[in-house]
Amino acid sequence: MSLIPSQTIKINIQAINAFESNGTYLDFDLSNSVEQTGQGYIFKPVIHPVNENVRASVMGIVLSNSVPVGMASVSLTNSSTTVAKTYTKPNGVFTIAAVAVGNYTLTVNASGLSPYSTSVSLSKGMNNVGTINLSSLPSTTSFRP
């Protein structure tokens, strides 16, 4: 591992076709940037360059019994690696932007509701997965005679 001086960013960018409209975005990977140690945490920023021509976004709405679910956790995974994570707004809407085009597993978790998971294939631009309906977890009541 090589050290990079402060205030310096080192980026390896693949070849860019001069005949295409291109833009490169820096994707800050928070899930891989914080490492827990015995004495606390170490911040090691992980930043990936993302070419505009291979960017995808996904959006949808999470409901339960026709009521929006706010603060539900929404994540995209690729081969068991979390690529992006967000939370729904109070109106149940979520958006995950600037991920690579490809196949992912979209997972939604909310307190007191059954988890939801599905495969999604994201193409360039905005991909709308529509409405995701979460059901309530079965209540666990015990009967004592």
GROMACS elastic network, one bead per residue, 0.5 to 0.9 nm:
[ bonds ]
;  ai    aj funct       b0    kb
    4     7     6  0.86288   500
    4     8     6  0.66005   500
    4     9     6  0.74885   500
    4    10     6  0.75074   500
    5     8     6  0.57720   500
    5     9     6  0.84415   500
    6     9     6  0.83784   500
    9    47     6  0.89854   500
   11    47     6  0.85331   500
   11    48     6  0.78884   500
   11    49     6  0.70423   500
   12    48     6  0.89496   500
   12    49     6  0.77619   500
   13    16     6  0.82752   500
   13    24     6  0.86635   500
   13    49     6  0.69217   500
   13    50     6  0.87238   500
   13    51     6  0.86009   500
   14    51     6  0.87952   500
   16    19     6  0.87781   500
   16    20     6  0.80013   500
   16    22     6  0.74114   500
   16    51     6  0.88053   500
   17    20     6  0.56766   500
   17    21     6  0.83568   500
   17    22     6  0.80446   500
   18    21     6  0.77519   500
   18    22     6  0.83514   500
   19    22     6  0.89432   500
   20    53     6  0.85279   500
   21    52     6  0.84300   500
   21    53     6  0.79071   500
   22    51     6  0.69390   500
   22    52     6  0.58796   500
   22    53     6  0.64646   500
   23    50     6  0.84057   500
   23    51     6  0.59494   500
   23    52     6  0.50037   500
   23    53     6  0.76360   500
   24    49     6  0.63085   500
   24    50     6  0.55269   500
   24    52     6  0.56697   500
   24    53     6  0.87250   500
   25    48     6  0.82697   500
   25    49     6  0.56642   500
   25    50     6  0.51099   500
   25    51     6  0.63755   500
   25    52     6  0.69485   500
   25    98     6  0.80742   500
   26    47     6  0.62031   500
   26    48     6  0.57189   500
   26    50     6  0.61300   500
   26    51     6  0.88752   500
   27    46     6  0.84093   500
   27    47     6  0.54444   500
   27    48     6  0.50627   500
   27    49     6  0.60904   500
   27    50     6  0.66186   500
   27    98     6  0.73909   500
   27    99     6  0.82784   500
   28    33     6  0.83728   500
   28    45     6  0.73566   500
   28    46     6  0.61114   500
   28    48     6  0.65916   500
   28    49     6  0.88834   500
   29    32     6  0.57987   500
   29    33     6  0.62666   500
   29    45     6  0.73582   500
   29    46     6  0.53518   500
   29    47     6  0.57848   500
   29    48     6  0.73174   500
   29    83     6  0.78985   500
   29    84     6  0.78494   500
   30    34     6  0.68853   500
   30    45     6  0.73593   500
   30    46     6  0.71469   500
   30    47     6  0.86719   500
   30    84     6  0.87895   500
   31    34     6  0.67835   500
   31    46     6  0.87737   500
   31    82     6  0.76095   500
   31    83     6  0.82688   500
   31    84     6  0.81236   500
   31    85     6  0.85935   500
   32    35     6  0.74746   500
   32    44     6  0.80370   500
   32    45     6  0.77011   500
   32    46     6  0.63769   500
   33    42     6  0.82789   500
   33    43     6  0.58477   500
   33    46     6  0.52274   500
   33    47     6  0.85553   500
   34    41     6  0.65653   500
   34    42     6  0.57955   500
   34    44     6  0.60152   500
   34    45     6  0.74261   500
   34    46     6  0.89725   500
   35    40     6  0.85764   500
   35    41     6  0.55179   500
   35    42     6  0.51459   500
   35    43     6  0.64586   500
   35    44     6  0.73673   500
   36    39     6  0.80803   500
   36    40     6  0.59038   500
   36    42     6  0.63633   500
   36    43     6  0.89267   500
   37    40     6  0.51938   500
   37    41     6  0.54596   500
   37    42     6  0.69960   500
   38    41     6  0.80706   500
   50    53     6  0.85268   500
   50    54     6  0.73054   500
   50    55     6  0.69536   500
   50    98     6  0.74168   500
   50    99     6  0.76234   500
   50   100     6  0.71908   500
   51    54     6  0.56745   500
   51    55     6  0.65992   500
   51   100     6  0.84030   500
   52    55     6  0.51892   500
   52    56     6  0.86857   500
   52    98     6  0.81607   500
   52   124     6  0.88534   500
   53    56     6  0.88362   500
   53   124     6  0.72007   500
   54    98     6  0.86656   500
   54    99     6  0.79809   500
   54   100     6  0.55209   500
   54   101     6  0.54730   500
   54   123     6  0.82060   500
   54   124     6  0.60507   500
   54   125     6  0.86448   500
   55    97     6  0.79722   500
   55    98     6  0.51440   500
   55    99     6  0.54475   500
   55   100     6  0.50019   500
   55   101     6  0.58270   500
   55   123     6  0.80006   500
   55   124     6  0.55463   500
   55   125     6  0.65413   500
   56    96     6  0.86971   500
   56    97     6  0.65030   500
   56    98     6  0.55085   500
   56    99     6  0.52242   500
   56   100     6  0.58083   500
   56   101     6  0.53331   500
   56   102     6  0.83887   500
   56   122     6  0.61814   500
   56   123     6  0.58849   500
   56   126     6  0.60998   500
   56   127     6  0.72876   500
   57    95     6  0.71368   500
   57    96     6  0.55679   500
   57    98     6  0.57026   500
   57    99     6  0.63296   500
   57   100     6  0.85677   500
   57   101     6  0.85492   500
   57   122     6  0.74144   500
   57   123     6  0.82476   500
   57   124     6  0.76033   500
   57   125     6  0.59341   500
   57   127     6  0.58749   500
   57   128     6  0.84516   500
   58    94     6  0.82034   500
   58    95     6  0.56801   500
   58    96     6  0.53269   500
   58    97     6  0.64839   500
   58    98     6  0.89852   500
   58    99     6  0.88198   500
   58   122     6  0.73894   500
   58   125     6  0.84085   500
   58   126     6  0.56780   500
   58   128     6  0.57121   500
   58   129     6  0.70134   500
   59    93     6  0.73347   500
   59    94     6  0.55109   500
   59    96     6  0.64496   500
   59    97     6  0.84744   500
   59   126     6  0.73027   500
   59   127     6  0.63036   500
   59   129     6  0.61830   500
   59   130     6  0.74584   500
   60    92     6  0.82196   500
   60    93     6  0.57719   500
   60    94     6  0.56485   500
   60    95     6  0.68542   500
   60   127     6  0.86569   500
   60   128     6  0.57003   500
   60   129     6  0.52129   500
   60   131     6  0.59034   500
   60   132     6  0.73156   500
   61    68     6  0.75946   500
   61    69     6  0.83553   500
   61    88     6  0.77766   500
   61    91     6  0.79237   500
   61    92     6  0.50905   500
   61    94     6  0.61823   500
   61    95     6  0.89910   500
   61   129     6  0.81415   500
   61   130     6  0.62656   500
   61   132     6  0.60964   500
   61   133     6  0.85470   500
   62    67     6  0.84752   500
   62    68     6  0.60124   500
   62    69     6  0.56397   500
   62    70     6  0.79779   500
   62    72     6  0.78159   500
   62    88     6  0.74400   500
   62    91     6  0.84069   500
   62    93     6  0.64215   500
   62    94     6  0.79279   500
   62   108     6  0.83296   500
   62   130     6  0.86561   500
   62   131     6  0.59096   500
   62   133     6  0.59951   500
   62   134     6  0.71924   500
   63    66     6  0.55327   500
   63    67     6  0.52048   500
   63    69     6  0.52817   500
   63    70     6  0.87834   500
   63    91     6  0.88730   500
   63    92     6  0.64228   500
   63   131     6  0.70458   500
   63   132     6  0.61462   500
   63   134     6  0.61668   500
   63   135     6  0.87858   500
   64    67     6  0.52133   500
   64    68     6  0.64578   500
   64    69     6  0.64986   500
   64   113     6  0.81104   500
   64   132     6  0.83692   500
   64   133     6  0.54232   500
   64   135     6  0.59560   500
   64   136     6  0.75589   500
   65    68     6  0.84550   500
   65   133     6  0.74797   500
   65   134     6  0.77956   500
   65   135     6  0.73576   500
   65   136     6  0.87029   500
   66   133     6  0.79042   500
   67    91     6  0.85774   500
   67    92     6  0.83142   500
   68    89     6  0.88380   500
   68    90     6  0.69783   500
   68    91     6  0.52460   500
   68    93     6  0.80195   500
   69    72     6  0.63288   500
   69    88     6  0.71402   500
   69    89     6  0.79522   500
   69    90     6  0.66841   500
   69    91     6  0.68414   500
   69    93     6  0.83971   500
   69   110     6  0.77643   500
   69   134     6  0.86925   500
   70    87     6  0.76038   500
   70    88     6  0.51684   500
   70    89     6  0.51479   500
   70    91     6  0.62134   500
   70    92     6  0.50163   500
   70    93     6  0.79806   500
   70   110     6  0.84882   500
   71    86     6  0.88240   500
   71    87     6  0.50992   500
   71    89     6  0.61466   500
   71    90     6  0.68286   500
   71    92     6  0.77533   500
   71   110     6  0.72883   500
   72    86     6  0.83738   500
   72    87     6  0.53180   500
   72    88     6  0.52664   500
   72    89     6  0.82250   500
   72    92     6  0.78204   500
   72   108     6  0.65950   500
   72   109     6  0.56226   500
   72   111     6  0.76048   500
   73    85     6  0.71907   500
   73    86     6  0.60362   500
   73    88     6  0.67633   500
   73   107     6  0.79329   500
   73   108     6  0.55580   500
   73   109     6  0.51199   500
   73   110     6  0.63050   500
   74    84     6  0.84527   500
   74    85     6  0.56685   500
   74    86     6  0.53131   500
   74    87     6  0.56960   500
   74    88     6  0.72235   500
   74    94     6  0.76170   500
   74    95     6  0.89441   500
   74    96     6  0.86032   500
   74   106     6  0.70837   500
   74   107     6  0.56745   500
   74   109     6  0.66912   500
   74   110     6  0.89814   500
   75    82     6  0.68615   500
   75    83     6  0.75820   500
   75    84     6  0.56957   500
   75    86     6  0.63968   500
   75    87     6  0.85058   500
   75    96     6  0.84327   500
   75   105     6  0.79988   500
   75   106     6  0.57446   500
   75   107     6  0.53031   500
   75   108     6  0.66642   500
   75   109     6  0.88340   500
   76    81     6  0.84352   500
   76    82     6  0.58868   500
   76    83     6  0.56054   500
   76    84     6  0.53410   500
   76    85     6  0.64139   500
   76    96     6  0.84677   500
   76   104     6  0.60095   500
   76   105     6  0.55767   500
   76   107     6  0.65613   500
   77    80     6  0.57760   500
   77    81     6  0.52327   500
   77    83     6  0.53645   500
   77    84     6  0.72504   500
   77    85     6  0.88864   500
   77   103     6  0.89118   500
   77   104     6  0.54991   500
   77   105     6  0.51717   500
   77   106     6  0.66862   500
   77   107     6  0.80277   500
   78    81     6  0.52699   500
   78    82     6  0.65172   500
   78    83     6  0.66167   500
   78   102     6  0.88053   500
   78   103     6  0.71217   500
   78   104     6  0.50627   500
   78   105     6  0.65240   500
   79    82     6  0.84069   500
   79   104     6  0.79641   500
   79   105     6  0.85737   500
   80   105     6  0.88156   500
   82    85     6  0.73281   500
   83    99     6  0.76373   500
   83   104     6  0.88557   500
   84    96     6  0.70211   500
   84    97     6  0.85885   500
   84    99     6  0.76717   500
   85    96     6  0.72797   500
   86    94     6  0.72462   500
   86    95     6  0.75094   500
   86    96     6  0.67646   500
   87    92     6  0.88180   500
   87    93     6  0.86177   500
   87    94     6  0.64987   500
   87    95     6  0.85351   500
   88    91     6  0.74991   500
   88    92     6  0.50935   500
   88    93     6  0.52598   500
   88    95     6  0.80043   500
   89    92     6  0.52129   500
   89    93     6  0.54599   500
   89    94     6  0.64340   500
   90    93     6  0.75321   500
   91    94     6  0.89809   500
   96    99     6  0.77086   500
   97   126     6  0.82245   500
   98   125     6  0.89065   500
   99   102     6  0.86634   500
   99   122     6  0.88356   500
  100   122     6  0.81526   500
  100   123     6  0.86182   500
  100   124     6  0.82884   500
  101   121     6  0.78385   500
  101   122     6  0.53635   500
  101   123     6  0.52448   500
  101   124     6  0.60010   500
  101   125     6  0.88167   500
  102   120     6  0.83614   500
  102   121     6  0.56753   500
  102   122     6  0.52739   500
  102   123     6  0.67174   500
  103   119     6  0.71799   500
  103   120     6  0.57901   500
  103   122     6  0.61739   500
  103   123     6  0.89300   500
  104   118     6  0.84679   500
  104   119     6  0.58037   500
  104   120     6  0.53425   500
  104   121     6  0.63244   500
  104   122     6  0.76291   500
  105   117     6  0.67085   500
  105   118     6  0.56194   500
  105   120     6  0.60025   500
  105   121     6  0.86885   500
  106   116     6  0.81118   500
  106   117     6  0.55763   500
  106   118     6  0.54127   500
  106   119     6  0.61477   500
  106   120     6  0.65790   500
  107   115     6  0.73593   500
  107   116     6  0.56085   500
  107   118     6  0.66797   500
  107   119     6  0.88678   500
  108   114     6  0.89212   500
  108   115     6  0.58338   500
  108   116     6  0.50882   500
  108   117     6  0.64032   500
  108   132     6  0.86237   500
  108   134     6  0.85956   500
  109   113     6  0.72940   500
  109   114     6  0.72509   500
  109   116     6  0.66513   500
  109   117     6  0.88833   500
  109   134     6  0.87775   500
  110   113     6  0.55232   500
  110   114     6  0.74618   500
  110   115     6  0.69705   500
  110   134     6  0.84496   500
  111   114     6  0.83264   500
  112   135     6  0.89102   500
  112   136     6  0.62685   500
  112   137     6  0.58955   500
  113   134     6  0.61623   500
  113   135     6  0.56568   500
  113   137     6  0.50765   500
  113   138     6  0.88382   500
  114   134     6  0.60643   500
  114   135     6  0.55797   500
  114   136     6  0.58824   500
  114   137     6  0.52948   500
  114   138     6  0.86768   500
  115   134     6  0.71388   500
  115   135     6  0.83979   500
  115   137     6  0.89856   500
  116   132     6  0.80797   500
  116   133     6  0.84415   500
  116   134     6  0.68950   500
  120   129     6  0.81538   500
  121   127     6  0.87834   500
  122   125     6  0.83607   500
  122   126     6  0.83248   500
  122   127     6  0.63141   500
  123   126     6  0.77532   500
  123   127     6  0.69747   500
  124   127     6  0.80482   500
  128   131     6  0.89634   500
  129   132     6  0.79076   500
  135   138     6  0.89405   500
  136   139     6  0.84914   500
  137   140     6  0.89402   500
